[in-house]
């Protein structure tokens, strides 16, 4: 059996080691707390050049249904197609849908109602049709005003004469700026005015199937900024089928007053 002195001596050794460890830790922390001496820069030393900050400006070009923006085609990230009044007249088309079918890529029409002025226009699989119930996927604007009718979003191509169109632009893609049902694209129409088409023009047409038409336009302006434009189309034909005649009477008028800052 071990004595009391031996048991006491056994517990004194760990206490001595703990005190030694605490003393060593305190000395190391005091050594690390000493301030590092600052060495002054030598006389004549060059300061390193500052890194230049580069800034970039990102310009986003977006299409809109309003005319007069005059955005270059190379700045539009889409295959936009456009045509002027001279191209529409030279094509010999009856109306705008007929011209788009002849000259624009990706466009074709279906005369499901047997009338050339009430055709279904399809662009990349999306339709603008006068037939109620047809799923509409194209938006049409004239001088910034939506032509799709509120009930059914149908599009009546016989509302305006083709002679009154100054330019037209087909913009593909779904764009929320053009409103509802702009799934396949939007068609923007810019009409003539007394400033862009002054004077009077009269034209008569006669062809097969007793097709006859009378078109006219007149535009003028005053020195005070007042300008006006009138256009009309009287069309009739017997049709290439039996009992399929067509009659269309179209009139278009535009009155404006242009100032230095607005029109």
Order of alpha helices (4+ residues) and beta strands (2+ residues): alpha-beta-alpha-alpha-beta-beta-beta-beta-beta-beta-beta-beta-beta-beta-beta
